């Protein structure tokens, strides 16, 4: 709103809010985790964790649109809620509004282990946390963060109070974060509704009187009410018709330029993210597996999961054969060993983290396709799988020596379905009617810088694995 458009009796919201200096890095998170405990037994003791977000690192430059993509269940929305303090992180740090050189210093210190850090570095990190970290702050800095970070939810019907008029919904952040009086708030709401393409006629309507696209415009008006720096958009168009999606995306682009906003844009739609994002992080089972600029990611994806996502998107023309993603995202409570993506990967190798679960999966998937596999599956009494050690117990009706050759990959019965899996077998033994398999022990890949300069979490780009 220009000075000429501002009535004399209305306080400019930008003045009403904090005027602190804005730095290059709007947000940086390091080692961010969000675990949900799984309980069991009579006393409901904790038996494991669902690792919804697992050691996520990334930074967002001011003015960028950072996209986060991945299939449902990969942790995108949980990450978003942690970043805006709707959920408390289990571990890790979130820094807000940080100078570029300070952000580099924080990353350098935090990348060191406790043993590698000097006492001076520990003191320096605590000093920087007290100034820039937001997940543990209170008081003035916490208020500054809440003013400058807003959230737009996926389903506007669920995020708007059905009992409140639209002007009450949009003015709520102004009540909390500004000193504007009633008349001033009314004028600001009128301005906001015009800004998102609705108009003041909508001020005295209820949410049920609006279409889905109109509700989302109201949600956006509420998010920009306090002139924030950073807005998290959690699948803001997925609940809308295709024609309305384009309108909302164009509105968000216009507001970004007009208000100098920075977005974190979460979606599973690769076509949308290719249209709006400047940088893209790809998540799988709670981890970021690739982080790159939009142009790099879509022109030449490096992680096999990224490649498969782009190839399988009907909105993107790849010019080659489509890569079909097999199976579903694994249970986050029982994730695969090694690389979490390896059971579905079209570029998997023997060093990707195979174990007995993968052998069992071959038996289950092919039980109706192969007579010998059906026999093995029917005669399998019990299995015990612990990491890279697996025991398969069979009935006395089978020749256990033949089964040993089949389960170890010496025979083609199962190997024909997956060479790389059986190349990972390091030892095989027989104890009575039980075949004992050991597999190559592989760590879960972490983000490393590939030769192209982007961050990828895949052992194909790690010289320690071959």
C-alpha positions as a Markdown table, in Angstrom:
| # | Residue | x | y | z |
|---|---|---|---|---|
| 1 | Unk | 0.0 | 0.0 | 0.0 |
| 2 | Unk | 1.5 | 3.3 | -1.1 |
| 3 | Unk | 1.5 | 6.4 | 1.2 |
| 4 | Unk | -1.1 | 8.1 | -1.0 |
| 5 | Unk | -3.4 | 5.1 | -0.7 |
| 6 | Unk | -3.2 | 5.0 | 3.1 |
| 7 | Unk | -5.9 | 6.9 | 5.0 |
| 8 | Unk | -4.5 | 9.3 | 7.6 |
| 9 | Unk | -6.1 | 7.4 | 10.4 |
| 10 | Unk | -4.6 | 4.0 | 9.5 |
| 11 | Unk | -1.2 | 3.0 | 10.9 |
| 12 | Unk | 1.0 | 1.3 | 8.3 |
| 13 | Unk | 1.3 | -2.4 | 9.3 |
| 14 | Unk | 5.0 | -2.5 | 8.3 |
| 15 | Unk | 5.6 | 0.3 | 10.9 |
| 16 | Unk | 3.5 | -1.5 | 13.5 |
| 17 | Unk | 5.7 | -4.6 | 13.2 |
| 18 | Unk | 9.4 | -5.2 | 13.9 |
| 19 | Unk | 11.7 | -3.2 | 11.6 |
| 20 | Unk | 14.8 | -5.3 | 12.3 |
| 21 | Unk | 17.4 | -5.6 | 9.6 |
| 22 | Unk | 16.7 | -8.4 | 7.1 |
| 23 | Unk | 19.5 | -10.8 | 6.3 |
| 24 | Unk | 20.3 | -13.0 | 3.3 |
| 25 | Unk | 19.4 | -16.3 | 4.8 |
| 26 | Unk | 15.7 | -16.3 | 5.8 |
| 27 | Unk | 15.9 | -19.8 | 7.4 |
| 28 | Unk | 18.5 | -22.5 | 8.0 |
| 29 | Unk | 17.9 | -25.9 | 9.7 |
| 30 | Unk | 20.6 | -28.3 | 10.7 |
| 31 | Unk | 20.1 | -31.9 | 11.9 |
| 32 | Unk | 16.4 | -31.4 | 12.3 |
| 33 | Unk | 14.5 | -34.4 | 13.6 |
| 34 | Unk | 10.9 | -35.1 | 14.5 |
| 35 | Unk | 10.3 | -38.6 | 16.0 |
| 36 | Unk | 7.0 | -40.0 | 17.2 |
| 37 | Unk | 7.3 | -42.7 | 19.9 |
| 38 | Unk | 5.6 | -46.1 | 19.2 |
| 39 | Unk | 4.4 | -47.8 | 22.4 |
| 40 | Unk | 3.4 | -51.4 | 23.1 |
| 41 | Unk | 2.9 | -54.0 | 25.8 |
| 42 | Unk | 0.7 | -53.9 | 28.9 |
| 43 | Unk | 2.5 | -50.8 | 30.3 |
| 44 | Unk | 2.6 | -49.0 | 26.9 |
| 45 | Unk | 6.4 | -48.6 | 27.0 |
| 46 | Unk | 8.2 | -47.1 | 24.1 |
| 47 | Unk | 9.4 | -49.8 | 21.7 |
| 48 | Unk | 10.5 | -47.7 | 18.7 |
| 49 | Unk | 10.2 | -44.4 | 16.9 |
| 50 | Unk | 8.5 | -43.3 | 13.7 |
| 51 | Unk | 11.2 | -41.0 | 12.2 |
| 52 | Unk | 8.9 | -38.6 | 10.3 |
| 53 | Unk | 11.8 | -36.1 | 9.9 |
| 54 | Unk | 15.3 | -37.5 | 10.2 |
| 55 | Unk | 18.4 | -35.2 | 10.2 |
| 56 | Unk | 17.3 | -32.7 | 7.6 |
| 57 | Unk | 19.7 | -29.9 | 6.6 |
| 58 | Unk | 18.9 | -27.0 | 4.2 |
| 59 | Unk | 18.9 | -23.3 | 3.9 |
| 60 | Unk | 16.5 | -20.8 | 2.2 |
| 61 | Unk | 17.8 | -17.6 | 0.7 |
| 62 | Unk | 15.6 | -14.5 | 1.1 |
| 63 | Unk | 13.4 | -14.0 | -1.9 |
| 64 | Unk | 13.6 | -17.6 | -3.1 |
| 65 | Unk | 10.8 | -20.2 | -3.4 |
| 66 | Unk | 12.1 | -23.4 | -1.9 |
| 67 | Unk | 10.2 | -26.3 | -3.1 |
| 68 | Unk | 9.9 | -29.6 | -1.2 |
| 69 | Unk | 8.6 | -32.6 | -3.1 |
| 70 | Unk | 8.0 | -36.3 | -2.5 |
| 71 | Unk | 5.3 | -38.9 | -2.3 |
| 72 | Unk | 2.7 | -38.9 | 0.5 |
| 73 | Unk | 4.2 | -40.1 | 3.8 |
| 74 | Unk | 7.7 | -38.8 | 3.1 |
| 75 | Unk | 7.6 | -36.2 | 5.9 |
| 76 | Unk | 7.0 | -33.0 | 3.9 |
| 77 | Unk | 4.1 | -31.7 | 6.0 |
| 78 | Unk | 5.7 | -32.7 | 9.3 |
| 79 | Unk | 8.8 | -30.8 | 8.4 |
| 80 | Unk | 6.7 | -27.7 | 7.6 |
| 81 | Unk | 4.9 | -27.8 | 10.9 |
| 82 | Unk | 8.2 | -28.1 | 12.8 |
| 83 | Unk | 9.7 | -25.1 | 10.9 |
| 84 | Unk | 6.8 | -22.9 | 12.0 |
| 85 | Unk | 6.8 | -24.2 | 15.6 |
| 86 | Unk | 3.4 | -25.9 | 15.3 |
| 87 | Unk | 5.3 | -29.1 | 16.3 |
| 88 | Unk | 8.3 | -29.2 | 18.6 |
| 89 | Unk | 11.4 | -30.8 | 17.0 |
| 90 | Unk | 12.9 | -33.9 | 18.6 |
| 91 | Unk | 16.4 | -32.6 | 17.9 |
| 92 | Unk | 18.2 | -30.2 | 15.6 |
| 93 | Unk | 18.3 | -26.4 | 15.2 |
| 94 | Unk | 16.3 | -23.8 | 13.2 |
| 95 | Unk | 17.8 | -20.4 | 12.6 |
| 96 | Unk | 15.9 | -17.4 | 11.2 |
| 97 | Unk | 17.0 | -14.2 | 9.5 |
| 98 | Unk | 20.8 | -14.9 | 9.5 |
| 99 | Unk | 23.6 | -13.1 | 7.6 |
| 100 | Unk | 25.2 | -15.3 | 5.0 |
| 101 | Unk | 28.6 | -15.4 | 6.6 |
| 102 | Unk | 27.1 | -16.3 | 10.0 |
| 103 | Unk | 25.0 | -19.0 | 8.4 |
| 104 | Unk | 28.2 | -20.5 | 7.0 |
| 105 | Unk | 29.9 | -20.3 | 10.3 |
| 106 | Unk | 27.0 | -22.1 | 12.1 |
| 107 | Unk | 27.1 | -24.8 | 9.5 |
| 108 | Unk | 30.9 | -25.3 | 9.8 |
| 109 | Unk | 30.8 | -25.6 | 13.6 |
| 110 | Unk | 27.7 | -27.9 | 13.6 |
| 111 | Unk | 29.2 | -30.2 | 11.0 |
| 112 | Unk | 32.0 | -31.0 | 13.5 |
| 113 | Unk | 31.5 | -33.8 | 16.1 |
| 114 | Unk | 31.6 | -32.9 | 19.8 |
| 115 | Unk | 35.1 | -34.3 | 20.0 |
| 116 | Unk | 36.3 | -32.2 | 17.0 |
| 117 | Unk | 35.0 | -28.9 | 18.4 |
| 118 | Unk | 37.1 | -26.7 | 20.6 |
| 119 | Unk | 35.7 | -25.0 | 23.7 |
| 120 | Unk | 35.9 | -21.7 | 21.9 |
| 121 | Unk | 33.7 | -23.1 | 19.0 |
| 122 | Unk | 31.2 | -24.4 | 21.5 |
| 123 | Unk | 31.0 | -21.0 | 23.2 |
| 124 | Unk | 30.6 | -19.3 | 19.8 |
| 125 | Unk | 27.8 | -21.7 | 18.7 |
| 126 | Unk | 25.9 | -21.0 | 21.9 |
| 127 | Unk | 26.3 | -17.3 | 21.3 |
| 128 | Unk | 25.0 | -17.6 | 17.7 |
| 129 | Unk | 22.1 | -19.8 | 18.9 |
| 130 | Unk | 21.1 | -17.2 | 21.5 |
| 131 | Unk | 20.9 | -14.7 | 18.7 |
| 132 | Unk | 19.4 | -16.6 | 15.7 |
| 133 | Unk | 17.9 | -19.9 | 16.8 |
| 134 | Unk | 14.1 | -19.9 | 17.1 |
| 135 | Unk | 13.0 | -23.3 | 18.2 |
| 136 | Unk | 13.8 | -22.6 | 21.9 |
| 137 | Unk | 13.3 | -18.8 | 22.1 |
| 138 | Unk | 10.8 | -16.8 | 24.0 |
| 139 | Unk | 9.8 | -13.2 | 24.5 |
| 140 | Unk | 10.6 | -10.5 | 21.9 |
| 141 | Unk | 12.4 | -12.8 | 19.5 |
| 142 | Unk | 9.7 | -15.4 | 19.6 |
| 143 | Unk | 7.1 | -12.7 | 18.8 |
| 144 | Unk | 9.3 | -11.4 | 16.0 |
| 145 | Unk | 9.4 | -14.9 | 14.5 |
| 146 | Unk | 5.6 | -15.5 | 14.8 |
| 147 | Unk | 5.0 | -12.1 | 13.1 |
| 148 | Unk | 7.3 | -12.9 | 10.2 |
| 149 | Unk | 6.5 | -16.5 | 9.6 |
| 150 | Unk | 3.0 | -17.6 | 8.5 |
| 151 | Unk | 1.4 | -20.8 | 7.3 |
| 152 | Unk | -1.1 | -21.6 | 4.5 |
| 153 | Unk | -2.7 | -25.0 | 5.0 |
| 154 | Unk | -3.6 | -27.6 | 2.4 |
| 155 | Unk | -7.4 | -27.6 | 2.9 |
| 156 | Unk | -8.8 | -24.1 | 3.4 |
| 157 | Unk | -12.2 | -25.6 | 4.6 |
| 158 | Unk | -10.4 | -27.0 | 7.6 |
| 159 | Unk | -8.2 | -24.0 | 8.3 |
| 160 | Unk | -11.0 | -21.4 | 8.5 |
| 161 | Unk | -13.3 | -21.2 | 11.5 |
| 162 | Unk | -16.8 | -21.9 | 10.2 |
| 163 | Unk | -18.3 | -19.7 | 13.0 |
| 164 | Unk | -16.4 | -16.6 | 12.2 |
| 165 | Unk | -17.0 | -14.0 | 9.5 |
| 166 | Unk | -14.2 | -13.6 | 7.0 |
| 167 | Unk | -13.2 | -10.2 | 8.4 |
| 168 | Unk | -12.9 | -11.7 | 11.8 |
| 169 | Unk | -10.6 | -14.5 | 10.5 |
| 170 | Unk | -8.4 | -12.1 | 8.5 |
| 171 | Unk | -8.1 | -9.6 | 11.3 |
| 172 | Unk | -7.1 | -12.1 | 14.0 |
| 173 | Unk | -3.3 | -11.8 | 13.3 |
| 174 | Unk | -3.6 | -8.0 | 13.4 |
| 175 | Unk | -5.2 | -8.2 | 16.9 |
| 176 | Unk | -2.4 | -10.4 | 18.1 |
| 177 | Unk | 0.6 | -8.8 | 16.5 |
| 178 | Unk | -0.2 | -5.1 | 16.0 |
| 179 | Unk | -1.6 | -2.1 | 17.9 |
| 180 | Unk | -4.1 | -1.2 | 15.2 |
| 181 | Unk | -7.5 | -0.1 | 16.5 |
| 182 | Unk | -10.8 | -1.6 | 15.3 |
| 183 | Unk | -11.4 | 0.9 | 12.5 |
| 184 | Unk | -7.8 | 0.5 | 11.3 |
| 185 | Unk | -8.1 | -3.3 | 11.3 |
| 186 | Unk | -11.3 | -3.1 | 9.3 |
| 187 | Unk | -9.5 | -0.9 | 6.7 |
| 188 | Unk | -6.5 | -3.3 | 6.6 |
| 189 | Unk | -8.8 | -6.3 | 6.1 |
| 190 | Unk | -10.6 | -4.5 | 3.3 |
| 191 | Unk | -7.2 | -3.8 | 1.6 |
| 192 | Unk | -6.1 | -7.4 | 2.1 |
| 193 | Unk | -9.2 | -8.9 | 0.5 |
| 194 | Unk | -8.8 | -6.6 | -2.5 |
| 195 | Unk | -5.2 | -7.6 | -2.7 |
| 196 | Unk | -6.0 | -11.3 | -3.0 |
| 197 | Unk | -8.8 | -10.7 | -5.6 |
| 198 | Unk | -11.9 | -10.9 | -3.4 |
| 199 | Unk | -13.1 | -7.4 | -2.5 |
| 200 | Unk | -14.8 | -6.0 | 0.6 |
| 201 | Unk | -18.1 | -7.7 | -0.3 |
| 202 | Unk | -16.6 | -10.9 | 1.2 |
| 203 | Unk | -15.9 | -9.3 | 4.7 |
| 204 | Unk | -19.3 | -10.3 | 6.1 |
| 205 | Unk | -19.6 | -13.8 | 4.7 |
| 206 | Unk | -19.0 | -17.1 | 6.4 |
| 207 | Unk | -16.6 | -19.7 | 5.0 |
| 208 | Unk | -19.5 | -22.0 | 3.8 |
| 209 | Unk | -20.6 | -19.3 | 1.5 |
| 210 | Unk | -17.3 | -19.4 | -0.4 |
| 211 | Unk | -15.9 | -21.7 | -3.0 |
| 212 | Unk | -12.6 | -23.6 | -2.4 |
| 213 | Unk | -10.6 | -21.1 | -4.3 |
| 214 | Unk | -12.1 | -18.2 | -2.5 |
| 215 | Unk | -11.5 | -19.9 | 0.9 |
| 216 | Unk | -7.8 | -20.3 | -0.1 |
| 217 | Unk | -7.6 | -16.6 | -1.0 |
| 218 | Unk | -8.9 | -15.8 | 2.4 |
| 219 | Unk | -6.3 | -18.0 | 4.0 |
| 220 | Unk | -3.6 | -16.2 | 1.9 |
| 221 | Unk | -5.0 | -12.8 | 3.0 |
| 222 | Unk | -4.7 | -13.9 | 6.6 |
| 223 | Unk | -1.2 | -15.1 | 6.1 |
| 224 | Unk | 0.0 | -11.8 | 4.6 |
| 225 | Unk | -1.9 | -9.6 | 7.1 |
| 226 | Unk | 1.2 | -8.8 | 9.2 |
| 227 | Unk | 3.5 | -8.3 | 6.3 |
| 228 | Unk | 5.6 | -11.4 | 7.0 |
| 229 | Unk | 8.9 | -12.3 | 5.5 |
| 230 | Unk | 8.4 | -16.0 | 5.1 |
| 231 | Unk | 5.3 | -18.1 | 4.3 |
| 232 | Unk | 5.1 | -21.9 | 4.4 |
| 233 | Unk | 2.6 | -23.2 | 1.8 |
| 234 | Unk | 1.6 | -26.8 | 2.5 |
| 235 | Unk | 0.1 | -28.2 | -0.7 |
| 236 | Unk | -1.9 | -24.9 | -1.2 |
| 237 | Unk | -3.5 | -26.0 | -4.5 |
| 238 | Unk | -4.0 | -29.7 | -4.1 |
| 239 | Unk | -7.6 | -29.4 | -2.9 |
| 240 | Unk | -8.6 | -27.1 | -5.7 |
| 241 | Unk | -9.8 | -27.6 | -9.3 |
| 242 | Unk | -7.1 | -27.4 | -12.0 |
| 243 | Unk | -8.3 | -24.0 | -13.3 |
| 244 | Unk | -8.4 | -22.5 | -9.8 |
| 245 | Unk | -5.0 | -23.9 | -9.1 |
| 246 | Unk | -3.5 | -21.8 | -11.8 |
| 247 | Unk | -5.2 | -18.6 | -10.5 |
| 248 | Unk | -3.9 | -19.3 | -6.9 |
| 249 | Unk | -0.4 | -19.9 | -8.2 |
| 250 | Unk | -0.4 | -16.7 | -10.2 |
| 251 | Unk | -1.7 | -14.8 | -7.1 |
| 252 | Unk | 1.1 | -16.2 | -5.0 |
| 253 | Unk | 3.7 | -15.2 | -7.6 |
| 254 | Unk | 2.3 | -11.7 | -7.8 |
| 255 | Unk | 2.3 | -11.3 | -4.0 |
| 256 | Unk | 5.8 | -12.5 | -3.7 |
| 257 | Unk | 7.0 | -9.8 | -6.1 |
| 258 | Unk | 4.8 | -7.1 | -4.6 |
| 259 | Unk | 5.6 | -7.9 | -0.9 |
| 260 | Unk | 9.1 | -9.3 | -1.2 |
| 261 | Unk | 8.1 | -12.6 | 0.2 |
| 262 | Unk | 10.0 | -15.9 | 0.6 |
| 263 | Unk | 8.1 | -19.2 | 0.3 |
| 264 | Unk | 8.6 | -22.7 | 1.3 |
| 265 | Unk | 6.3 | -24.5 | -1.1 |
| 266 | Unk | 5.4 | -28.1 | -0.4 |
| 267 | Unk | 3.7 | -30.3 | -2.9 |
| 268 | Unk | 3.7 | -33.8 | -4.5 |
| 269 | Unk | 2.9 | -32.2 | -7.9 |
| 270 | Unk | 6.2 | -31.9 | -9.9 |
| 271 | Unk | 4.4 | -29.8 | -12.6 |
| 272 | Unk | 3.5 | -27.2 | -10.0 |
| 273 | Unk | 6.9 | -27.1 | -8.5 |
| 274 | Unk | 8.6 | -26.8 | -11.9 |
| 275 | Unk | 6.4 | -23.7 | -12.5 |
| 276 | Unk | 7.0 | -21.9 | -9.2 |
| 277 | Unk | 10.2 | -23.0 | -7.4 |
| 278 | Unk | 13.7 | -21.5 | -7.5 |
| 279 | Unk | 15.2 | -24.5 | -5.6 |
| 280 | Unk | 13.9 | -27.9 | -4.9 |
| 281 | Unk | 14.5 | -30.4 | -2.1 |
| 282 | Unk | 13.4 | -34.0 | -2.6 |
| 283 | Unk | 12.3 | -36.0 | 0.5 |
| 284 | Unk | 12.0 | -39.7 | 1.0 |
| 285 | Unk | 11.0 | -41.3 | 4.3 |
| 286 | Unk | 12.0 | -38.3 | 6.4 |
| 287 | Unk | 15.3 | -37.5 | 4.6 |
| 288 | Unk | 16.3 | -35.1 | 1.9 |
| 289 | Unk | 17.8 | -37.2 | -0.8 |
| 290 | Unk | 18.6 | -34.4 | -3.3 |
| 291 | Unk | 18.7 | -30.6 | -3.2 |
| 292 | Unk | 19.3 | -28.5 | -6.3 |
| 293 | Unk | 18.2 | -25.5 | -8.3 |
| 294 | Unk | 15.0 | -26.0 | -10.2 |
| 295 | Unk | 16.8 | -26.0 | -13.6 |
| 296 | Unk | 19.4 | -28.5 | -12.5 |
| 297 | Unk | 16.9 | -30.8 | -10.9 |
| 298 | Unk | 14.5 | -31.0 | -13.9 |
| 299 | Unk | 17.2 | -31.0 | -16.6 |
| 300 | Unk | 19.4 | -33.7 | -15.1 |
| 301 | Unk | 18.2 | -35.3 | -11.9 |
| 302 | Unk | 20.9 | -37.3 | -10.1 |
| 303 | Unk | 19.2 | -39.3 | -7.4 |
| 304 | Unk | 17.3 | -42.3 | -8.8 |
| 305 | Unk | 14.2 | -41.3 | -6.8 |
| 306 | Unk | 14.2 | -37.8 | -8.2 |
| 307 | Unk | 14.6 | -39.3 | -11.7 |
| 308 | Unk | 11.7 | -41.7 | -11.2 |
| 309 | Unk | 9.4 | -38.9 | -9.7 |
| 310 | Unk | 10.0 | -36.6 | -12.7 |
| 311 | Unk | 9.6 | -39.5 | -15.2 |
| 312 | Unk | 6.4 | -40.7 | -13.7 |
| 313 | Unk | 4.8 | -37.2 | -13.6 |
| 314 | Unk | 2.2 | -36.9 | -16.4 |
| 315 | Unk | 2.7 | -33.1 | -16.4 |
| 316 | Unk | 6.3 | -33.4 | -17.5 |
| 317 | Unk | 7.4 | -34.6 | -20.9 |
| 318 | Unk | 10.7 | -36.4 | -20.5 |
| 319 | Unk | 11.2 | -37.6 | -24.1 |
| 320 | Unk | 12.1 | -41.1 | -23.1 |
| 321 | Unk | 10.5 | -44.2 | -21.6 |
| 322 | Unk | 8.7 | -43.6 | -18.3 |
| 323 | Unk | 10.2 | -45.0 | -15.2 |
| 324 | Unk | 7.6 | -46.9 | -13.2 |
| 325 | Unk | 7.9 | -46.6 | -9.4 |
| 326 | Unk | 7.2 | -50.1 | -8.0 |
| 327 | Unk | 5.5 | -50.7 | -4.7 |
| 328 | Unk | 4.6 | -48.1 | -2.1 |
| 329 | Unk | 6.5 | -45.9 | 0.3 |
| 330 | Unk | 7.7 | -48.3 | 3.1 |
| 331 | Unk | 6.3 | -48.1 | 6.6 |
| 332 | Unk | 8.3 | -45.3 | 8.4 |
| 333 | Unk | 8.3 | -47.4 | 11.5 |
| 334 | Unk | 10.1 | -50.3 | 9.7 |
| 335 | Unk | 12.3 | -48.6 | 7.1 |
| 336 | Unk | 14.6 | -50.6 | 4.8 |
| 337 | Unk | 18.3 | -51.0 | 5.8 |
| 338 | Unk | 20.9 | -49.0 | 3.9 |
| 339 | Unk | 19.4 | -46.7 | 1.4 |
| 340 | Unk | 15.7 | -46.4 | 2.2 |
| 341 | Unk | 14.8 | -46.3 | -1.5 |
| 342 | Unk | 16.8 | -49.4 | -2.7 |
| 343 | Unk | 13.8 | -51.9 | -2.8 |
| 344 | Unk | 12.1 | -49.6 | -5.4 |
| 345 | Unk | 15.2 | -48.3 | -7.2 |
| 346 | Unk | 15.8 | -48.9 | -10.9 |
| 347 | Unk | 19.6 | -48.2 | -10.5 |
| 348 | Unk | 20.2 | -50.3 | -7.4 |
| 349 | Unk | 23.6 | -52.0 | -6.8 |
| 350 | Unk | 24.9 | -54.6 | -4.4 |
| 351 | Unk | 26.1 | -51.8 | -2.0 |
| 352 | Unk | 22.6 | -50.3 | -1.5 |
| 353 | Unk | 21.7 | -52.1 | 1.7 |
| 354 | Unk | 19.9 | -55.4 | 0.9 |
| 355 | Unk | 18.8 | -57.7 | 3.6 |
| 356 | Unk | 16.6 | -60.7 | 4.4 |
| 357 | Unk | 13.4 | -58.7 | 4.0 |
| 358 | Unk | 14.2 | -58.2 | 0.3 |
| 359 | Unk | 14.6 | -62.0 | -0.1 |
| 360 | Unk | 11.2 | -62.5 | 1.6 |
| 361 | Unk | 9.7 | -59.9 | -0.7 |
| 362 | Unk | 10.8 | -61.8 | -3.8 |
| 363 | Unk | 9.1 | -64.9 | -2.4 |
| 364 | Unk | 5.9 | -63.0 | -1.7 |
| 365 | Unk | 5.7 | -61.1 | -4.9 |
| 366 | Unk | 6.4 | -64.1 | -7.2 |
| 367 | Unk | 4.5 | -66.7 | -5.3 |
| 368 | Unk | 1.8 | -67.0 | -8.0 |
| 369 | Unk | 4.1 | -66.6 | -10.9 |
| 370 | Unk | 6.7 | -69.3 | -10.4 |
| 371 | Unk | 6.0 | -72.9 | -9.2 |
| 372 | Unk | 9.3 | -73.3 | -7.5 |
| 373 | Unk | 9.0 | -70.0 | -5.7 |
| 374 | Unk | 5.5 | -71.0 | -4.6 |
| 375 | Unk | 6.9 | -74.3 | -3.1 |
| 376 | Unk | 9.6 | -72.3 | -1.2 |
| 377 | Unk | 7.0 | -69.9 | 0.2 |
| 378 | Unk | 4.6 | -72.7 | 1.2 |
| 379 | Unk | 7.4 | -74.7 | 2.9 |
| 380 | Unk | 8.8 | -71.7 | 4.8 |
| 381 | Unk | 8.0 | -72.2 | 8.5 |
| 382 | Unk | 9.5 | -69.0 | 10.1 |
| 383 | Unk | 11.8 | -66.1 | 9.5 |
| 384 | Unk | 14.0 | -64.0 | 11.8 |
| 385 | Unk | 15.5 | -60.9 | 10.3 |
| 386 | Unk | 17.7 | -58.6 | 12.3 |
| 387 | Unk | 19.4 | -56.0 | 10.3 |
| 388 | Unk | 21.8 | -57.7 | 7.9 |
| 389 | Unk | 21.4 | -61.2 | 9.5 |
| 390 | Unk | 18.5 | -63.4 | 8.4 |
| 391 | Unk | 17.3 | -66.9 | 9.3 |
| 392 | Unk | 14.8 | -68.9 | 7.1 |
| 393 | Unk | 13.4 | -72.0 | 8.7 |
| 394 | Unk | 11.9 | -74.6 | 6.3 |
| 395 | Unk | 9.8 | -77.8 | 6.8 |
| 396 | Unk | 11.5 | -81.2 | 6.6 |
| 397 | Unk | 9.8 | -81.8 | 3.2 |
| 398 | Unk | 12.4 | -79.7 | 1.3 |
| 399 | Unk | 16.0 | -80.5 | 0.4 |
| 400 | Unk | 17.7 | -77.8 | 2.6 |
| 401 | Unk | 20.9 | -77.9 | 0.5 |
| 402 | Unk | 19.0 | -77.0 | -2.6 |
| 403 | Unk | 17.2 | -74.3 | -0.7 |
| 404 | Unk | 20.6 | -73.0 | 0.5 |
| 405 | Unk | 21.7 | -72.6 | -3.1 |
| 406 | Unk | 18.5 | -70.8 | -4.0 |
| 407 | Unk | 18.4 | -68.4 | -1.1 |
| 408 | Unk | 22.1 | -67.5 | -1.4 |
| 409 | Unk | 21.8 | -66.8 | -5.1 |
| 410 | Unk | 24.0 | -69.7 | -6.2 |
| 411 | Unk | 20.9 | -70.9 | -8.2 |
| 412 | Unk | 18.8 | -68.8 | -10.6 |
| 413 | Unk | 15.5 | -69.5 | -8.9 |
| 414 | Unk | 15.5 | -66.2 | -7.0 |
| 415 | Unk | 18.6 | -64.5 | -8.4 |
| 416 | Unk | 16.9 | -64.1 | -11.7 |
| 417 | Unk | 14.6 | -61.6 | -10.1 |
| 418 | Unk | 17.3 | -59.5 | -8.6 |
| 419 | Unk | 21.1 | -60.0 | -9.3 |
| 420 | Unk | 22.2 | -57.1 | -7.1 |
| 421 | Unk | 20.4 | -58.4 | -4.0 |
| 422 | Unk | 22.3 | -61.8 | -4.1 |
| 423 | Unk | 25.6 | -60.1 | -4.9 |
| 424 | Unk | 25.2 | -58.5 | -1.4 |
| 425 | Unk | 25.2 | -61.9 | 0.3 |
| 426 | Unk | 28.5 | -62.2 | 2.2 |
| 427 | Unk | 27.9 | -65.5 | 4.0 |
| 428 | Unk | 25.5 | -68.5 | 4.0 |
| 429 | Unk | 25.2 | -71.4 | 6.4 |
| 430 | Unk | 22.8 | -74.2 | 7.2 |
| 431 | Unk | 21.6 | -75.1 | 10.7 |
| 432 | Unk | 19.3 | -78.1 | 10.6 |
| 433 | Unk | 16.4 | -76.9 | 8.3 |
| 434 | Unk | 17.4 | -73.2 | 8.7 |
| 435 | Unk | 19.3 | -71.3 | 6.1 |
| 436 | Unk | 21.3 | -68.4 | 7.7 |
| 437 | Unk | 22.2 | -65.5 | 5.4 |
| 438 | Unk | 24.5 | -62.5 | 6.1 |
| 439 | Unk | 24.5 | -59.4 | 3.9 |
| 440 | Unk | 26.9 | -56.6 | 3.3 |
| 441 | Unk | 26.5 | -54.1 | 6.1 |
| 442 | Unk | 25.7 | -50.7 | 4.5 |
| 443 | Unk | 25.1 | -47.3 | 6.2 |
| 444 | Unk | 22.2 | -45.1 | 5.2 |
| 445 | Unk | 23.5 | -42.5 | 2.7 |
| 446 | Unk | 23.8 | -38.9 | 3.9 |
| 447 | Unk | 23.8 | -35.7 | 1.7 |
| 448 | Unk | 27.1 | -35.2 | 0.0 |
| 449 | Unk | 28.2 | -32.9 | -2.7 |
| 450 | Unk | 28.4 | -34.6 | -6.1 |
| 451 | Unk | 30.7 | -33.7 | -8.9 |
| 452 | Unk | 28.1 | -31.3 | -10.3 |
| 453 | Unk | 28.1 | -29.4 | -7.0 |
| 454 | Unk | 24.6 | -30.3 | -5.9 |
| 455 | Unk | 23.7 | -32.2 | -2.7 |
| 456 | Unk | 22.7 | -35.9 | -3.2 |
| 457 | Unk | 22.2 | -38.7 | -0.7 |
| 458 | Unk | 23.0 | -41.8 | -2.8 |
| 459 | Unk | 25.9 | -44.3 | -2.6 |
| 460 | Unk | 26.2 | -44.1 | -6.4 |
| 461 | Unk | 28.0 | -40.8 | -5.8 |
| 462 | Unk | 30.0 | -41.9 | -2.8 |
| 463 | Unk | 33.6 | -43.1 | -3.6 |
| 464 | Unk | 33.5 | -45.3 | -0.5 |
| 465 | Unk | 31.0 | -47.6 | -2.1 |
| 466 | Unk | 31.7 | -49.5 | -5.3 |
